[in-house]
């Protein structure tokens, strides 16, 4: 599918360029104005403290870099950075300066990473974003420097900019902010690594279908950790309709609801997944249709839903994955229901094999049997790429009547 040079991703990228320009200008000019005021009052400004703190912020930004989720730092750090403006002057406390420098360095590099990763290829949008970034940086710098004799006014302007940035980042990026929070919460529990030819080659725009095996209730979080873009999962109504979870799935995650009824006559989730893909989104599907419950088979024969979706959006690329290490974890069905009779996970290794993105050829899409057989074998074949794993089993060969079964699900 051809992507128009001026689309929603392009406009988002230009908005980030504008935000980065304003931010770097306001931050740098504010530090310079604080130093100017300190010297005018006969005090020394702690430039060494600001430099070291800025370096620390850069290390955090680089260490947690993600082409999309890096933006999740902004809603959390903008309010704190705005608050630090109040304490950098007039006293110029080294602690306040350190906090200001660390937070703003983290903010700027968290903006700069996605800007570099998602830069559009057409020269028109690319040059427009760079020009806007430079123009905004110069304009804000020049304006703040005119306020040398009106330092409280400059402080008020910076606080106003910070409040606008805080509110805007939460309105636009509340989902990615919560993703960043969840990522931090599960960090001590799972050591997730990705390998395979698809790592670093996942398309950042355009319709994309992410598929894989499903052995743990946290599989969507594991994939979200390594995928460079927002994924829209599919979830059975058994979990989607739970009171608190339903709010987050509907309004935060944007999950596609799958009716938990294997005798249903209609499958509206198929139409919704197709509509999301045609809008250029990324849909995550576990084509087995349910969470793994037994040791064998290793992988169940895929349900028909994946064929119905791909048949209507043949231009969508597919990223196949194999998640290893999640079976037997706390929220899997191995040795009992999830969360029952199993030790809590701590620093558990999770390996995800990622295949290079591909499109299904027309001859494979001719029938649901060909598509399901091909994709089932393809995903199972990725298991052989897990280091040190002995491969000796095959997927279930029995083709049950799944015409009315859920297309796919996140949990079942």
N, C-alpha and C positions, 0 to 999 in steps of 0.2 A: 504494500500500500504506500503510495506516495504521500509524504507529509508536507503540507503547505508550509512555506518559510515563515509565515506570520500566523502562528497558532497559539494556543493557550500556554504551551511550554515556552515559546519564544517570549511572550509578554511577561510570564513569570520570571524568566531569566533577566529580562531588562529591568524589572522591578527590583531584583536582587542587586543588580549593578548599581542602580540608584541608591538603594539602602546602604550598600558598601561604601559608596562615595561619600555620602553624608556622614556615615559613621566614622570613617577614618579621618575625615577632615575635623569633625567635632572633637574627637578624642585627642588627636595630635595638637590641635589649636588650644584646647583646654589645658593640657599639660604645659604648653608653652606660656599661656596666660598665668597659670598658677606660679610658674617659675619666675615670671616677670614681677608679679606682685610680691613674691617672697624676697627677691633681690631688692625691690624698691623699699621694703620694710627692713632691710639689713639682715635677712635670714637666708640660709642656704636651702636650696630645694634638693630633696633626696633623689637625684637622677639615677644613682646606682640602684636604689631600691626599686624604682619604677622599671628599670631595665631588667632586673632579675625577675620581678613579678611578671612582666610581660613575657619573658622567656618561659616561665612556668605555665602561663596560660597557653602559649603556643604548643608546648609539649602535650598538654591535655587535649587540645584541639586536634593535633596530628595523631595522637594515640587513639582517639575515638572517631577518626575520620570515617565518614560514610557519605556517598554522593547525595543522599537525600536526608538521612537522619541526623547529619551534623546540624541541620537547621533546628533540630529539636532542642539545642542548647539555648536558642534565642529567647523563647518565652520565660525560661527560668532565670537567665542571666541579665536580661535588660532591666527588670525591676531592681535587682541588686546593684547593678552598675549605676542606675539613676540615683539610687539612695547614696552611693558612695560619693557622688558629686557634692553633696551637702557637707561632707567632712574633709574634702581635699583642700578647702579654703575657708577661712583665712589662716587657720592654724598650720595647715600643711603637714598633718601627722603622717609619719612614714607608713603606718599601718593603713591609713585611709588611701594614701597614694598607691601602696602595694595592691590593695583590693581593687582600686580603680583600674590600674594597669593590667592586672591579671584578668579581670572580667572582660575588659574591652579588647584585649588581645585574643581571648577565647572567642568573643563575638565576631571579630573581624575575620579570623581564620575559618570560623565555622561558616561564614558567608562566602569567603573566597574559595573554599573547597568545592561546594556545589556549583559556583559560577564557572570554575575551570572545567569541572566534569560535564556540565550540561551546556556548554557553549554551543550555539547553533553553527552549523557548517556554512549556510549561505552568507556571503559577505555583507549583505545589507543589514540584517538583524545584528550580526556580530559587531560591525563598526558602530551601529547605533547604540548598542549597549556600552561599548567601551567609551564612546564619546560622552554619553550621558554620565557615566561614572566619573570621568575626569572633570566634566563641567560642574557636576554637583559638588565634588570635592573642592574645587577652586572657589566656587561661589560661597560655600559655607565658611571656608577658611578666611576669605577676604572679609566677609561680613563680621565674623567674630573678632578679627584683628582690629576692626574699626572701633571696638568697644574697650580699648585699653584703659580708658579713663572711666568706664562705666562697668566695672567688674561685676557688681551684683546683677546687672542686666544680662551680661553674658552668661552668668550662672543660671539665671531664670530661663534663658533661651535653651540652654543645654538640658535643663530639667524637663522643659516642655517637650523637646525632641525625644528625650528618654521615655517620657510617659506615652507619647504617641507611638513610639516603637514598641513599648511593652504591650499596649492595648492591641496594636496591629498584629504583632507576632502571635498573640493568643487567639485572636479571631481567625487568622489565616492558618496558623500552625498548631492548633490545639492537639490534633491527632499525632503529629510527629513529636510533639512535646511529651505526650503520654507514652508513646513508643520508646522514647529515650529513657523515661522513668522506669518502664517495665524492663528495658534492657539492663539498666543498672541493678534492678532487684534480682534478676535471674543470673547476673554475672558470676556470683560466688557459687552458683549451683551447677552450671554447665559450662564446659570448656568446648566451645563450638569452633570447628575449623572446616573450611571448604577446600576441595581439591577437584581436579579434573579440567578438561579443556575448555569448559564453559566459564570458568572463573575469570572475571574481568572482561568478558565478551558479551554480557547480557545487554540487549538493547535498552536504552533509557527512555525511549519514546516508541509509540506505535503499539498495536494490539499484541499482547503477549499472554500465553497460557503456561503457567507453572504447574507441573504435575510431579507426583512422587508416591512412594509407599507411605502408609499411614499406620504407625505402631504406637503412637503416644499422643495424648491430648495436647501436648505443647508443640507438636510438629509445626503448626503455623508460626509460632514464635521462633523456632529454630531456623526456618526458612527466611523469616523476616530479618533475622540477624545478618544473613549473607546476601540477600537480594538488594540491589541498589535502587529500587523504586518501590512505590506504594503498591501493595497487593490487595486485591479484593477477594476474600475467601468465601467459600460456600459452607454453610453450617446447617445441620438438621434442626428441625423445630423443637426437638427434644431438649436441646440446650439453648437455642436461640430465644425461646419463649420464656425462659427463666426471668423473674422480675427485674433483678438488677443487671444481669448479663444482657438482657434484651435491649436496655437503654444504650449500653456501650456498643453492642453489635450494630444497632440501627443508626445511631447518631454520631458515633465516633469512628468505628471501623468501616462502616458501610457494607456490612456483610450481606451476602445473598442468602435468603432463607430458603431451605429445602424442606418441604413437607415430609415428615417422617411417617410415610404410609406407602408400603410397597404395592398396594393394589389401587393406587390413584389412577385416574384416567387422564389427567393433565399434568404438565410439568412447567409451571410458569417460571421456575428458576432457570430453565434453559433459555427462555426468551430474555430474561434479565441479564444473564451472562453474555448472550450474544449482543445485546444492546450496549453493555459496558465495553466489550471488545471493539465494537464498531465506533465507539467514542475514543478509542485509543488507549484504553486502560489495560491493566495487567490483572488477570483473574487466576486465582490459585485453586486448583482442583486436586482432590485425592480420588482418582477414578475407581478405586476399589469399591467406593460407596459406603464403607463403614470402617471403623477402627479395628485393627487386628486383635483377635481374641485367643488364638491358639498358636502353638509352636509351628505347626504345619497347616497349610502350605506357607512357604516363605512370602509369597505374593499371590493374592487372589486375582482371578481373571477380571479385567476391567469391565465396568458396567457400560451401558450403551450411551449414557449421557455425554461422555467426552466426544463420541462420534457425532451426535446431534449438534453439538456446539461447533466443532471444527468444520462440519459439513456446510454450515451457514457462514462461517468466517474462515475460508480456506487460506486467506492471506495472513492469518495470525501465525506468529512464530511460537514455537514450543520450546520450553526449557525443561528437560527431564532431570529429575534428581533422585538420588537414593540416600535415605537418612539411616545411618548406622549408629547403634549405641543407645537408641531411645527405647527399644524393646527390652523390658526388664527394669526400666526406670520407675520412679514412684508413681507416675500417672500413666502407666501402661497396664494391660491386662495380664501380663505374665505373672504367675504365682498369685493370682487373685485380682479382684477389681481394682481400678485405679485408686491409689491412696489408702488401701486396706492391706495391713499385714506386711508392708514393705518398708525398709529404712528410707528416710528422707535423703534425696540426692544432694551430694556435695562435690562440686568440681568434677562432675561426671563428664567423661569425654564423649562428644557427639561429632561424628564425621559425616559430612554431606558431600557426596560426589555430584558434580554439576556437569551435565553434558553441554556440548556446544549447541546454541540455538539452531533450530531447523524448521522447515515447513514440510507438511506431509504432501507427497506427490499425489496427483489426481487418482492414479490407479489404486492407491491405498485407501483413499476416501470413498471409493465406489460403494463399499458395503460396510456395515458396522462390524461384521466379523473380521474383515481385513484390518480395519483401523484398530480394533481392540487387541487383536493378536499381535500386531506390530508394536503398539505402544507397551503392552504388557511385557513382551520379550525385551524391548529396548530398555525399559526401566529396570527389569531384573538383571539385564546384562551389566548395568552400572555397578551392581553389587560386587562384581569381580574386581573392580578397581579399588575397593577398600583395602588398604595395606594390612597384610597379615591375616586376612579372612579366608577361611576354607569354604569354597563354594561347591555344594554337592546336591542341592535340592532344586526343584523346578516349581513353577507356579501351578495353581489348581487348573486342571484342564476342563473341568465340567462347566458347560455353558448353561447356566440356569436362566429361567425366564425373567428377564430384568426390564421388560418394556415399561413396567409401571414402577420400577424401583427408583429411589433417589438418584439423581444424576451423579452426585458426588457429595462429599461432606467433609467438614473439618473434624467433627466429632460425632460419634454414634454409639 
